[in-house]
Amino acid sequence: MDEEVFNMQLRKFLKNVGITSQREIESAVRAALEDGTLKGDETVKTKVTLSIESLGVSTDIDGDIDLA
């Protein structure tokens, strides 16, 4: 395995995950604020599941996003 190639590919994948996740979260929060599901002062509980089927990996990452 070429460590440099692996590291660059991993960083590229994680950048895509971060950008896509941020867009999805922002969109969902804005929609929830507009329809009244959220008031804007809550903490939103989050969970991301990292799955690599070919390696048998499945890991949940939990967190909180404070809106105020």
A tleap script that builds the chain and sets N, CA, C and O, in Angstrom:
source leaprc.protein.ff14SB
mol = sequence {
  NMET ASP GLU GLU VAL PHE ASN MET GLN LEU
  ARG LYS PHE LEU LYS ASN VAL GLY ILE THR
  SER GLN ARG GLU ILE GLU SER ALA VAL ARG
  ALA ALA LEU GLU ASP GLY THR LEU LYS GLY
  ASP GLU THR VAL LYS THR LYS VAL THR LEU
  SER ILE GLU SER LEU GLY VAL SER THR ASP
  ILE ASP GLY ASP ILE ASP LEU CALA
}
set mol.1.N position { 0.856 -1.182 0.000 }
set mol.1.CA position { 0.000 0.000 0.000 }
set mol.1.C position { 0.895 1.237 0.000 }
set mol.1.O position { 1.895 1.306 0.715 }
set mol.2.N position { 0.513 2.188 -0.805 }
set mol.2.CA position { 1.218 3.465 -0.846 }
set mol.2.C position { 0.575 4.384 0.182 }
set mol.2.O position { -0.543 4.860 -0.018 }
set mol.3.N position { 1.272 4.633 1.270 }
set mol.3.CA position { 0.735 5.435 2.375 }
set mol.3.C position { 0.340 6.839 1.935 }
set mol.3.O position { -0.671 7.370 2.394 }
set mol.4.N position { 1.117 7.437 1.061 }
set mol.4.CA position { 0.818 8.796 0.615 }
set mol.4.C position { -0.479 8.838 -0.192 }
set mol.4.O position { -1.308 9.724 0.016 }
set mol.5.N position { -0.659 7.892 -1.105 }
set mol.5.CA position { -1.885 7.818 -1.897 }
set mol.5.C position { -3.074 7.539 -0.989 }
set mol.5.O position { -4.118 8.179 -1.113 }
set mol.6.N position { -2.916 6.589 -0.079 }
set mol.6.CA position { -3.991 6.256 0.861 }
set mol.6.C position { -4.397 7.477 1.679 }
set mol.6.O position { -5.584 7.763 1.832 }
set mol.7.N position { -3.400 8.196 2.206 }
set mol.7.CA position { -3.679 9.373 3.024 }
set mol.7.C position { -4.411 10.441 2.221 }
set mol.7.O position { -5.355 11.048 2.726 }
set mol.8.N position { -3.996 10.680 0.994 }
set mol.8.CA position { -4.660 11.688 0.155 }
set mol.8.C position { -6.088 11.267 -0.167 }
set mol.8.O position { -6.998 12.096 -0.129 }
set mol.9.N position { -6.296 9.996 -0.482 }
set mol.9.CA position { -7.636 9.514 -0.803 }
set mol.9.C position { -8.553 9.574 0.419 }
set mol.9.O position { -9.731 9.910 0.301 }
set mol.10.N position { -8.012 9.250 1.577 }
set mol.10.CA position { -8.786 9.315 2.820 }
set mol.10.C position { -9.187 10.753 3.127 }
set mol.10.O position { -10.332 11.015 3.496 }
set mol.11.N position { -8.260 11.675 2.978 }
set mol.11.CA position { -8.567 13.096 3.208 }
set mol.11.C position { -9.618 13.603 2.220 }
set mol.11.O position { -10.505 14.369 2.597 }
set mol.12.N position { -9.521 13.182 0.969 }
set mol.12.CA position { -10.493 13.572 -0.047 }
set mol.12.C position { -11.885 13.062 0.325 }
set mol.12.O position { -12.869 13.796 0.231 }
set mol.13.N position { -11.958 11.801 0.746 }
set mol.13.CA position { -13.236 11.218 1.163 }
set mol.13.C position { -13.808 11.964 2.372 }
set mol.13.O position { -14.991 12.307 2.386 }
set mol.14.N position { -12.975 12.216 3.385 }
set mol.14.CA position { -13.446 12.896 4.592 }
set mol.14.C position { -13.877 14.334 4.309 }
set mol.14.O position { -14.814 14.829 4.936 }
set mol.15.N position { -13.213 15.004 3.382 }
set mol.15.CA position { -13.631 16.357 2.999 }
set mol.15.C position { -15.019 16.309 2.381 }
set mol.15.O position { -15.867 17.146 2.691 }
set mol.16.N position { -15.257 15.340 1.510 }
set mol.16.CA position { -16.569 15.171 0.893 }
set mol.16.C position { -17.635 14.872 1.943 }
set mol.16.O position { -18.739 15.412 1.885 }
set mol.17.N position { -17.303 14.014 2.895 }
set mol.17.CA position { -18.235 13.695 3.979 }
set mol.17.C position { -18.574 14.956 4.766 }
set mol.17.O position { -19.740 15.219 5.059 }
set mol.18.N position { -17.558 15.726 5.102 }
set mol.18.CA position { -17.777 16.938 5.893 }
set mol.18.C position { -18.634 17.964 5.173 }
set mol.18.O position { -19.563 18.521 5.758 }
set mol.19.N position { -18.331 18.214 3.918 }
set mol.19.CA position { -19.078 19.211 3.141 }
set mol.19.C position { -20.522 18.763 2.943 }
set mol.19.O position { -21.451 19.548 3.132 }
set mol.20.N position { -20.707 17.506 2.562 }
set mol.20.CA position { -22.054 16.980 2.329 }
set mol.20.C position { -22.861 16.977 3.617 }
set mol.20.O position { -24.031 17.360 3.618 }
set mol.21.N position { -22.249 16.552 4.704 }
set mol.21.CA position { -22.940 16.513 6.000 }
set mol.21.C position { -23.372 17.913 6.429 }
set mol.21.O position { -24.500 18.107 6.881 }
set mol.22.N position { -22.477 18.880 6.288 }
set mol.22.CA position { -22.814 20.246 6.683 }
set mol.22.C position { -23.996 20.773 5.887 }
set mol.22.O position { -24.905 21.381 6.452 }
set mol.23.N position { -23.989 20.545 4.585 }
set mol.23.CA position { -25.104 21.008 3.744 }
set mol.23.C position { -26.429 20.371 4.160 }
set mol.23.O position { -27.448 21.053 4.264 }
set mol.24.N position { -26.405 19.076 4.394 }
set mol.24.CA position { -27.623 18.359 4.785 }
set mol.24.C position { -28.150 18.842 6.134 }
set mol.24.O position { -29.354 19.033 6.302 }
set mol.25.N position { -27.252 19.036 7.086 }
set mol.25.CA position { -27.660 19.494 8.418 }
set mol.25.C position { -28.227 20.907 8.329 }
set mol.25.O position { -29.285 21.189 8.891 }
set mol.26.N position { -27.532 21.791 7.629 }
set mol.26.CA position { -28.016 23.167 7.486 }
set mol.26.C position { -29.391 23.197 6.834 }
set mol.26.O position { -30.275 23.926 7.283 }
set mol.27.N position { -29.574 22.426 5.798 }
set mol.27.CA position { -30.848 22.385 5.096 }
set mol.27.C position { -31.959 21.862 6.004 }
set mol.27.O position { -33.050 22.431 6.036 }
set mol.28.N position { -31.695 20.801 6.731 }
set mol.28.CA position { -32.704 20.214 7.620 }
set mol.28.C position { -33.058 21.160 8.762 }
set mol.28.O position { -34.226 21.281 9.131 }
set mol.29.N position { -32.060 21.825 9.316 }
set mol.29.CA position { -32.322 22.758 10.426 }
set mol.29.C position { -33.119 23.960 9.924 }
set mol.29.O position { -34.073 24.385 10.575 }
set mol.30.N position { -32.741 24.504 8.788 }
set mol.30.CA position { -33.496 25.650 8.235 }
set mol.30.C position { -34.949 25.279 7.956 }
set mol.30.O position { -35.861 26.050 8.258 }
set mol.31.N position { -35.162 24.097 7.381 }
set mol.31.CA position { -36.526 23.641 7.099 }
set mol.31.C position { -37.313 23.458 8.390 }
set mol.31.O position { -38.491 23.808 8.454 }
set mol.32.N position { -36.677 22.920 9.404 }
set mol.32.CA position { -37.350 22.709 10.693 }
set mol.32.C position { -37.665 24.035 11.376 }
set mol.32.O position { -38.689 24.157 12.049 }
set mol.33.N position { -36.801 25.018 11.210 }
set mol.33.CA position { -37.079 26.351 11.757 }
set mol.33.C position { -38.263 26.985 11.026 }
set mol.33.O position { -39.121 27.608 11.650 }
set mol.34.N position { -38.305 26.826 9.713 }
set mol.34.CA position { -39.389 27.406 8.920 }
set mol.34.C position { -40.740 26.778 9.231 }
set mol.34.O position { -41.752 27.476 9.292 }
set mol.35.N position { -40.759 25.455 9.431 }
set mol.35.CA position { -42.056 24.802 9.679 }
set mol.35.C position { -42.417 24.729 11.161 }
set mol.35.O position { -43.454 24.174 11.526 }
set mol.36.N position { -41.558 25.290 12.011 }
set mol.36.CA position { -41.881 25.359 13.432 }
set mol.36.C position { -41.487 24.133 14.245 }
set mol.36.O position { -41.732 24.091 15.450 }
set mol.37.N position { -40.884 23.144 13.612 }
set mol.37.CA position { -40.429 21.966 14.345 }
set mol.37.C position { -39.358 22.340 15.356 }
set mol.37.O position { -39.291 21.766 16.443 }
set mol.38.N position { -38.525 23.298 14.998 }
set mol.38.CA position { -37.503 23.829 15.904 }
set mol.38.C position { -37.777 25.302 16.162 }
set mol.38.O position { -38.301 26.010 15.302 }
set mol.39.N position { -37.412 25.756 17.368 }
set mol.39.CA position { -37.544 27.171 17.709 }
set mol.39.C position { -36.243 27.934 17.456 }
set mol.39.O position { -36.261 29.136 17.189 }
set mol.40.N position { -35.120 27.226 17.542 }
set mol.40.CA position { -33.834 27.876 17.299 }
set mol.40.C position { -32.957 27.975 18.528 }
set mol.40.O position { -31.834 28.475 18.462 }
set mol.41.N position { -33.474 27.494 19.658 }
set mol.41.CA position { -32.674 27.555 20.880 }
set mol.41.C position { -32.364 26.157 21.429 }
set mol.41.O position { -31.883 26.011 22.553 }
set mol.42.N position { -32.648 25.140 20.620 }
set mol.42.CA position { -32.468 23.758 21.059 }
set mol.42.C position { -31.037 23.259 20.826 }
set mol.42.O position { -30.198 23.920 20.214 }
set mol.43.N position { -30.821 22.073 21.345 }
set mol.43.CA position { -29.647 21.284 21.000 }
set mol.43.C position { -30.162 20.091 20.198 }
set mol.43.O position { -31.040 19.358 20.651 }
set mol.44.N position { -29.612 19.910 19.021 }
set mol.44.CA position { -30.048 18.830 18.144 }
set mol.44.C position { -29.086 17.648 18.320 }
set mol.44.O position { -27.880 17.779 18.114 }
set mol.45.N position { -29.633 16.516 18.699 }
set mol.45.CA position { -28.830 15.299 18.832 }
set mol.45.C position { -28.567 14.740 17.442 }
set mol.45.O position { -29.462 14.697 16.598 }
set mol.46.N position { -27.336 14.314 17.215 }
set mol.46.CA position { -26.951 13.806 15.911 }
set mol.46.C position { -26.278 12.441 16.032 }
set mol.46.O position { -25.755 12.068 17.081 }
set mol.47.N position { -26.313 11.716 14.923 }
set mol.47.CA position { -25.583 10.452 14.845 }
set mol.47.C position { -25.200 10.215 13.391 }
set mol.47.O position { -26.018 10.360 12.482 }
set mol.48.N position { -23.947 9.850 13.194 }
set mol.48.CA position { -23.441 9.478 11.887 }
set mol.48.C position { -22.974 8.034 11.994 }
set mol.48.O position { -22.322 7.654 12.967 }
set mol.49.N position { -23.308 7.244 11.001 }
set mol.49.CA position { -22.840 5.868 10.965 }
set mol.49.C position { -21.818 5.722 9.855 }
set mol.49.O position { -22.121 5.948 8.684 }
set mol.50.N position { -20.611 5.345 10.228 }
set mol.50.CA position { -19.558 5.057 9.265 }
set mol.50.C position { -19.605 3.566 8.981 }
set mol.50.O position { -19.513 2.741 9.890 }
set mol.51.N position { -19.749 3.237 7.714 }
set mol.51.CA position { -19.860 1.835 7.329 }
set mol.51.C position { -18.889 1.533 6.195 }
set mol.51.O position { -18.863 2.232 5.182 }
set mol.52.N position { -18.097 0.490 6.377 }
set mol.52.CA position { -17.223 -0.008 5.317 }
set mol.52.C position { -17.533 -1.497 5.200 }
set mol.52.O position { -16.929 -2.334 5.871 }
set mol.53.N position { -18.483 -1.797 4.335 }
set mol.53.CA position { -18.992 -3.169 4.241 }
set mol.53.C position { -17.904 -4.183 3.951 }
set mol.53.O position { -17.880 -5.256 4.554 }
set mol.54.N position { -17.004 -3.858 3.035 }
set mol.54.CA position { -15.979 -4.824 2.640 }
set mol.54.C position { -14.997 -5.149 3.763 }
set mol.54.O position { -14.295 -6.159 3.701 }
set mol.55.N position { -14.944 -4.291 4.797 }
set mol.55.CA position { -14.050 -4.519 5.931 }
set mol.55.C position { -14.807 -4.912 7.190 }
set mol.55.O position { -14.198 -5.147 8.233 }
set mol.56.N position { -16.122 -4.984 7.100 }
set mol.56.CA position { -16.922 -5.352 8.268 }
set mol.56.C position { -16.937 -4.282 9.349 }
set mol.56.O position { -17.051 -4.591 10.536 }
set mol.57.N position { -16.823 -3.030 8.940 }
set mol.57.CA position { -16.791 -1.915 9.892 }
set mol.57.C position { -18.132 -1.201 9.903 }
set mol.57.O position { -18.692 -0.886 8.853 }
set mol.58.N position { -18.632 -0.952 11.091 }
set mol.58.CA position { -19.811 -0.113 11.280 }
set mol.58.C position { -19.663 0.569 12.635 }
set mol.58.O position { -19.699 -0.080 13.680 }
set mol.59.N position { -19.496 1.883 12.600 }
set mol.59.CA position { -19.261 2.655 13.815 }
set mol.59.C position { -20.198 3.842 13.850 }
set mol.59.O position { -20.305 4.590 12.878 }
set mol.60.N position { -20.885 4.016 14.984 }
set mol.60.CA position { -21.743 5.178 15.189 }
set mol.60.C position { -20.954 6.278 15.880 }
set mol.60.O position { -20.192 6.029 16.814 }
set mol.61.N position { -21.152 7.495 15.403 }
set mol.61.CA position { -20.532 8.679 16.007 }
set mol.61.C position { -21.666 9.596 16.425 }
set mol.61.O position { -22.397 10.113 15.579 }
set mol.62.N position { -21.815 9.801 17.730 }
set mol.62.CA position { -22.893 10.613 18.283 }
set mol.62.C position { -22.371 11.999 18.638 }
set mol.62.O position { -21.198 12.174 18.970 }
set mol.63.N position { -23.264 12.975 18.561 }
set mol.63.CA position { -22.886 14.334 18.934 }
set mol.63.C position { -24.111 15.204 19.134 }
set mol.63.O position { -25.247 14.769 18.942 }
set mol.64.N position { -23.857 16.428 19.520 }
set mol.64.CA position { -24.881 17.436 19.728 }
set mol.64.C position { -24.509 18.692 18.962 }
set mol.64.O position { -23.337 19.057 18.874 }
set mol.65.N position { -25.528 19.357 18.403 }
set mol.65.CA position { -25.332 20.631 17.735 }
set mol.65.C position { -26.209 21.655 18.451 }
set mol.65.O position { -27.437 21.581 18.397 }
set mol.66.N position { -25.568 22.607 19.119 }
set mol.66.CA position { -26.304 23.677 19.799 }
set mol.66.C position { -26.717 24.726 18.791 }
set mol.66.O position { -25.895 25.173 17.991 }
set mol.67.N position { -27.985 25.129 18.814 }
set mol.67.CA position { -28.476 26.125 17.885 }
set mol.67.C position { -28.402 27.546 18.448 }
set mol.67.O position { -28.521 28.519 17.702 }
set mol.68.N position { -28.209 27.662 19.741 }
set mol.68.CA position { -28.109 28.997 20.347 }
set mol.68.C position { -26.985 29.031 21.320 }
set mol.68.O position { -26.734 30.066 21.937 }
savepdb mol mol.pdb
quit
